[in-house]
Amino acid sequence: MTCNMSNIFLSFFFFFLLESFSVPASSVEGFVGGSVLLPCFIHHSELQDRIKDVNVHWRYNNSKIVIDIIGGNRTAEDQAPEYNNRVEMFPDEYKKGNFCLKINNIKKTHAGKYTCIITGPFQNEKHTELCVKDKPEEKGNIRKSVYVLLIVFVFVILIFVIIIYASRQCLLLTIIQIWTHFSFLSYST
């Protein structure tokens, strides 16, 4: 009886230990109005022949249905309205174990935890945290680039003018020295 109690205790200990060291979710960053690709793969070569036995369920925050693949076919039944006409899957890639999800025209409200649950002969669960940021302002970046280029151009022209001026001064000084030298020689003879 003591042996069984210690086995039960060890089982619970290892269960809680494993739960506390769960694999962290990967993180994907996107911009409002853009697209993101959320990863989900199975690494099994025999999947090609058994794709009809595999089901893939994409969920948002463990509740909303994003998309399902049942027996190799995409279904949007009971899909959350915010994903209607926004999500893409890649059926040609299913046989390779690729069940990545593409979300188009993303909004701030799409940020959160996405879970890819694979059931059937191959079990897998992949968590991805989607972070959505405001779209960067391109006009501001272009203006900054133009200003930087303009400043560099003016600086290069300024250096060029200084070099030419300095070389002319040296040339002028050299001519004056030669002239005075020859003038001095002509007066002395």
C-alpha positions as CSV (number, residue, x, y, z in Angstrom):
1,M,0.0,0.0,0.0
2,T,2.9,2.4,0.8
3,C,4.4,1.7,-2.6
4,N,1.2,2.6,-4.4
5,M,0.8,5.8,-2.4
6,S,4.4,6.9,-3.3
7,N,3.7,6.1,-7.0
8,I,0.6,8.2,-6.9
9,F,2.4,11.0,-5.2
10,L,5.2,10.9,-7.8
11,S,2.7,10.8,-10.6
12,F,1.0,14.0,-9.3
13,F,4.4,15.6,-8.7
14,F,5.6,15.0,-12.3
15,F,2.2,16.0,-13.7
16,F,2.4,19.4,-11.9
17,L,6.0,19.7,-12.8
18,L,5.3,19.2,-16.5
19,E,2.4,21.6,-16.4
20,S,4.5,24.4,-15.0
21,F,7.1,24.0,-17.7
22,S,4.8,24.0,-20.7
23,V,6.2,25.1,-24.1
24,P,5.8,28.8,-24.6
25,A,3.8,30.1,-27.5
26,S,5.6,31.5,-30.5
27,S,5.0,35.1,-31.3
28,V,4.0,36.7,-34.7
29,E,3.9,40.5,-35.3
30,G,1.6,42.1,-37.9
31,F,0.4,45.6,-38.8
32,V,-3.2,46.8,-39.1
33,G,-4.4,46.3,-42.7
34,G,-1.6,43.8,-43.5
35,S,-1.4,40.0,-43.5
36,V,0.1,37.5,-41.1
37,L,1.1,33.8,-41.4
38,L,0.5,31.7,-38.3
39,P,2.6,28.5,-38.2
40,C,1.3,25.0,-37.8
41,F,3.1,21.9,-39.0
42,I,3.2,18.1,-38.6
43,H,6.5,16.4,-39.4
44,H,5.3,13.0,-40.6
45,S,6.1,11.5,-44.0
46,E,3.2,9.1,-43.9
47,L,0.7,11.9,-43.7
48,Q,0.4,12.0,-47.5
49,D,-1.7,8.8,-47.4
50,R,-3.7,9.6,-44.3
51,I,-4.7,13.3,-44.9
52,K,-8.4,12.3,-44.8
53,D,-7.9,11.0,-41.2
54,V,-6.5,14.4,-40.0
55,N,-8.6,17.2,-38.6
56,V,-7.1,20.7,-38.0
57,H,-8.9,23.3,-35.8
58,W,-7.7,26.9,-35.6
59,R,-9.1,28.7,-32.5
60,Y,-8.8,32.3,-31.2
61,N,-8.3,32.6,-27.4
62,N,-9.4,29.0,-27.0
63,S,-13.0,29.7,-28.0
64,K,-13.7,31.4,-31.3
65,I,-13.6,29.3,-34.4
66,V,-11.3,30.7,-37.0
67,I,-11.3,27.8,-39.5
68,D,-11.5,24.0,-39.5
69,I,-10.0,21.4,-41.8
70,I,-12.0,18.2,-41.6
71,G,-10.6,15.2,-43.6
72,G,-8.5,17.5,-45.8
73,N,-11.4,19.9,-46.6
74,R,-11.8,23.4,-45.3
75,T,-15.0,24.3,-43.5
76,A,-16.1,27.6,-42.2
77,E,-19.1,26.2,-40.4
78,D,-19.7,28.2,-37.1
79,Q,-16.8,30.5,-38.1
80,A,-16.5,33.7,-36.0
81,P,-17.8,36.5,-38.2
82,E,-14.5,38.6,-37.9
83,Y,-12.7,35.8,-39.8
84,N,-15.2,35.5,-42.7
85,N,-13.4,36.2,-46.0
86,R,-10.2,37.0,-44.1
87,V,-8.5,33.7,-43.7
88,E,-6.6,31.5,-46.1
89,M,-5.3,28.0,-46.0
90,F,-3.0,26.2,-48.4
91,P,-4.6,22.8,-49.5
92,D,-1.7,21.9,-51.7
93,E,0.5,22.0,-48.6
94,Y,-1.6,19.7,-46.4
95,K,0.2,16.6,-47.7
96,K,3.5,18.1,-46.6
97,G,2.1,18.7,-43.0
98,N,1.7,22.4,-43.5
99,F,-1.5,23.8,-41.9
100,C,-0.4,27.4,-41.6
101,L,-3.1,30.0,-41.4
102,K,-3.0,33.3,-43.3
103,I,-5.1,36.2,-41.9
104,N,-5.6,39.1,-44.3
105,N,-6.6,42.7,-43.6
106,I,-5.9,42.3,-39.8
107,K,-7.3,44.6,-37.2
108,K,-6.2,45.4,-33.7
109,T,-9.0,43.1,-32.4
110,H,-7.3,40.1,-34.0
111,A,-4.4,40.3,-31.5
112,G,-4.3,37.4,-29.1
113,K,-3.6,33.7,-28.7
114,Y,-4.2,31.4,-31.7
115,T,-4.2,27.7,-31.3
116,C,-3.8,25.1,-34.0
117,I,-5.1,21.7,-32.8
118,I,-4.4,18.7,-34.9
119,T,-6.4,15.5,-34.2
120,G,-6.4,12.1,-35.8
121,P,-3.5,9.7,-36.2
122,F,-1.1,12.6,-35.4
123,Q,-1.8,14.7,-32.4
124,N,-0.3,18.2,-32.2
125,E,-1.1,21.5,-30.6
126,K,0.6,24.8,-31.5
127,H,0.1,28.1,-29.8
128,T,0.9,31.4,-31.4
129,E,0.6,34.9,-29.9
130,L,-0.4,37.5,-32.5
131,C,0.7,41.1,-31.8
132,V,-1.0,43.7,-34.0
133,K,0.6,47.2,-34.3
134,D,-0.5,50.3,-36.1
135,K,0.7,50.6,-39.7
136,P,3.9,52.6,-39.9
137,E,3.6,55.9,-41.5
138,E,5.3,55.7,-44.9
139,K,5.1,59.4,-45.7
140,G,7.0,60.4,-42.6
141,N,9.7,57.9,-43.4
142,I,10.0,59.1,-46.9
143,R,10.3,62.7,-45.8
144,K,13.0,61.8,-43.3
145,S,14.9,60.0,-46.0
146,V,14.7,63.0,-48.3
147,Y,15.9,65.4,-45.6
148,V,18.8,63.1,-44.8
149,L,19.8,62.9,-48.5
150,L,19.5,66.6,-48.8
151,I,21.8,67.2,-45.8
152,V,24.3,64.7,-47.1
153,F,24.2,66.3,-50.6
154,V,24.8,69.8,-49.1
155,F,27.6,68.5,-47.0
156,V,29.3,66.9,-49.9
157,I,29.0,70.0,-52.0
158,L,30.4,72.1,-49.1
159,I,33.4,69.8,-48.8
160,F,33.9,69.9,-52.6
161,V,33.9,73.8,-52.6
162,I,36.3,73.9,-49.7
163,I,38.7,71.5,-51.4
164,I,38.6,73.5,-54.7
165,Y,39.0,76.8,-52.8
166,A,42.0,75.4,-50.8
167,S,43.6,74.0,-54.0
168,R,43.2,77.4,-55.8
169,Q,44.7,79.2,-52.8
170,C,47.6,76.9,-52.9
171,L,48.0,77.2,-56.7
172,L,47.7,81.0,-56.4
173,L,50.2,81.1,-53.6
174,T,52.6,78.9,-55.6
175,I,52.2,81.2,-58.7
176,I,52.9,84.2,-56.6
177,Q,56.0,82.6,-55.1
178,I,57.3,81.6,-58.5
179,W,56.5,85.1,-59.9
180,T,58.3,86.8,-57.0
181,H,61.2,84.5,-57.3
182,F,61.6,85.2,-61.1
183,S,61.0,88.8,-60.5
184,F,63.6,89.0,-57.9
185,L,66.1,87.2,-60.3
186,S,65.4,89.6,-63.1
187,Y,66.0,92.7,-60.8
188,S,69.2,91.2,-59.5
189,T,70.8,90.7,-62.9
